């Protein structure tokens, strides 16, 4: 979606302003995005574990 969006923006908007490209894709974005997503996952685990520890299976099922 990201690379496709960049291509779409360049095809639709760049000719309107007489530019070659409005948006650019850098290869470093791929590992950066993966690293950020892993960091978000690691930071959210303690909250999820604490939440799971406070509830029982029956509470979750609504019984």
C-alpha positions in Angstrom: 0.0 0.0 0.0 2.8 2.4 0.8 4.8 2.1 -2.4 1.5 2.0 -4.4 0.3 5.1 -2.7 3.6 6.9 -3.6 3.2 5.8 -7.2 -0.4 7.0 -7.3 0.4 10.4 -5.8 3.2 10.9 -8.3 1.0 9.9 -11.2 -2.0 12.1 -10.2 -0.5 15.1 -8.4 2.9 15.7 -10.0 1.6 16.7 -13.4 -0.7 19.2 -11.8 2.3 21.1 -10.4 4.7 20.4 -13.2 7.0 18.3 -11.1 8.7 15.0 -11.8 7.8 13.5 -8.4 5.9 14.7 -5.3 6.6 11.7 -3.1 9.7 9.6 -2.9 10.4 6.1 -1.6 13.6 5.3 0.3 14.7 1.7 0.8 15.6 2.5 4.5 11.8 2.9 5.2 11.3 -0.9 5.1 13.6 -1.9 7.9 12.6 1.2 9.9 8.9 0.3 9.6 9.6 -3.3 10.7 11.6 -2.1 13.6 8.9 0.4 14.8 6.3 -2.3 14.5 8.4 -4.7 16.6 9.0 -2.0 19.2 5.3 -1.3 19.4 4.6 -5.0 19.9 7.2 -5.3 22.6 6.0 -2.2 24.5 2.3 -3.4 24.4 3.0 -6.9 25.8 3.2 -5.9 29.5 -0.2 -4.1 29.3 -1.8 -7.1 27.6 -0.3 -9.5 30.2 -1.5 -7.3 33.0 -5.0 -7.1 31.5 -5.1 -10.9 31.0 -4.0 -11.5 34.6 -6.9 -9.4 35.9 -9.7 -11.2 34.0 -11.0 -14.7 34.0 -12.2 -16.8 31.1 -15.8 -16.5 32.3 -15.6 -12.7 32.5 -14.5 -12.6 28.9 -17.2 -14.9 27.7 -19.8 -12.9 29.5 -21.1 -15.6 31.8 
